[in-house]
Amino acid sequence: MIRTRLTELLGIRYPVVQAAMGYVSGPRLAAATSNAGGLGQIASATMSLAELEDAIAETAGRTAAPFGVNLRADAPDAAQRVKLIIAGRVPVASFAQAPRPELIAALKEAGVITIASAGARRHAEKAAAWGIDAVIATGSEGGGHVGAVPTSLLIPQVAAAVDIPVIAAGGFLDGRGLVATLAWGAAGIAMGTRFLLTSDSPVPDTVKRVYLAAGLDGTVVTTRADGVPHRVLRTTMVDRLDQEGRAGGLVRAARNAAAFRGRSGLSWREAIGQGWALRRSTGRQGTGRRQGGLSWVAANTPVLLHAAMVDGRTDLGLMPSGQVAGLIDDLPSCVELIGAIMREAEACLDRLATFRSE
Ligand SMILES: Cc1cc2nc3c(=O)[nH]c(=O)nc-3n(C[C@H](O)[C@H](O)[C@H](O)COP(=O)(O)O)c2cc1C
């Protein structure tokens, strides 16, 4: 058995976390991960309040093991989401992007374990000072919104800077990666792309096949989807986005904002507010007219994500992906995946021990 500060903190068997993925990590994938001994997480940013309440109840019905809910602290209804997490007795809450001290305090007071996300050391230090219990540090190899520092440099830096368990993310695949990051000072791994490519993930098979076909050079970081760096599979649609003029981008963003608003139940003010907050949290706000335009753009992501992950429209949708997709060519179940990772990690530790001499 490999025990770490993370397995102790969360009360899980293995130091393996399923990262939150909008429209992908709902009850089915989260519960399958938790039942396999890792920590499954519901991605709530793309859910309405009612959907989140249902998802919590369904996940609790599917697993008796600890699971988590990932939320955005800048969502206009974040406090209500926190209430649902507490009322549903969810053991763990994790924040996408920056947390807020009062939300951390409310969760901790109710006995919920809190996890922050960080793409840079200063984010981790700030959250640790606010009393967060653990941090997921994600390197630039990762899928979705990413920072600029690669995992191999970010993890040792963050692990040295904070005194809470660090969960390493961005580019993880197998037991060798788990052992490598334990050596860097982390207490476990979180994986998105690898869990998307399991038989327990609800993504249509046609979409999974596109991910499986990608090579190591098959992803690109674009800011054209929502104004902040986003690692996605390189497709004709993404190339078109990158070439599109600013005016065309804004028209499409306004159309998408309308579609997402309809789905999420958010008012226009709230939808635009989320766009602003997304940019503020990544330190990328513009000025004057440019600012107004860019806040619309943030609504693109959920709409483009839904098109691919739910509707299966690989031609129209956005497919966030880590570079690790280039090394994945199978669709194991969560039990098979986590079992293989842990067996390989143990074998790896045994092998490393043979390097020592008297
Ligand atoms: C399809 C997909 C959707 C994602 N959606 C979200 C999301 O809704 N919220 C979020 O905070 N991160 C999201 N992410 C990022 C993951 O939580 C995680 O940081 C990333 O997948 C880790 O890198 P890896 O893919 O190399 O394992 C998404 C990633 C993928 C691949």
The ligand as a Gaussian input file, in Angstrom:
#p B3LYP/6-31G(d) Opt

LIG

0 1
 C      -12.545000      17.559000     -21.204000
 C      -12.030000      18.387000     -20.066000
 C      -12.894000      19.274000     -19.418000
 C      -12.441000      20.048000     -18.354000
 N      -13.327000      20.852000     -17.698000
 C      -12.923000      21.528000     -16.586000
 C      -13.865000      22.274000     -15.808000
 O      -15.058000      22.319000     -16.115000
 N      -13.404000      22.932000     -14.700000
 C      -12.078000      22.878000     -14.339000
 O      -11.698000      23.481000     -13.330000
 N      -11.162000      22.180000     -15.059000
 C      -11.554000      21.503000     -16.148000
 N      -10.648000      20.736000     -16.858000
 C       -9.246000      20.656000     -16.386000
 C       -9.040000      19.450000     -15.453000
 O       -9.733000      19.664000     -14.241000
 C       -7.555000      19.177000     -15.135000
 O       -6.938000      20.363000     -14.665000
 C       -6.742000      18.649000     -16.311000
 O       -7.491000      17.730000     -17.065000
 C       -5.461000      18.001000     -15.816000
 O       -4.609000      17.682000     -16.879000
 P       -4.622000      16.251000     -17.662000
 O       -5.754000      16.353000     -18.613000
 O       -3.274000      16.201000     -18.328000
 O       -4.809000      15.142000     -16.665000
 C      -11.081000      19.978000     -17.941000
 C      -10.216000      19.094000     -18.610000
 C      -10.667000      18.296000     -19.647000
 C       -9.703000      17.332000     -20.319000

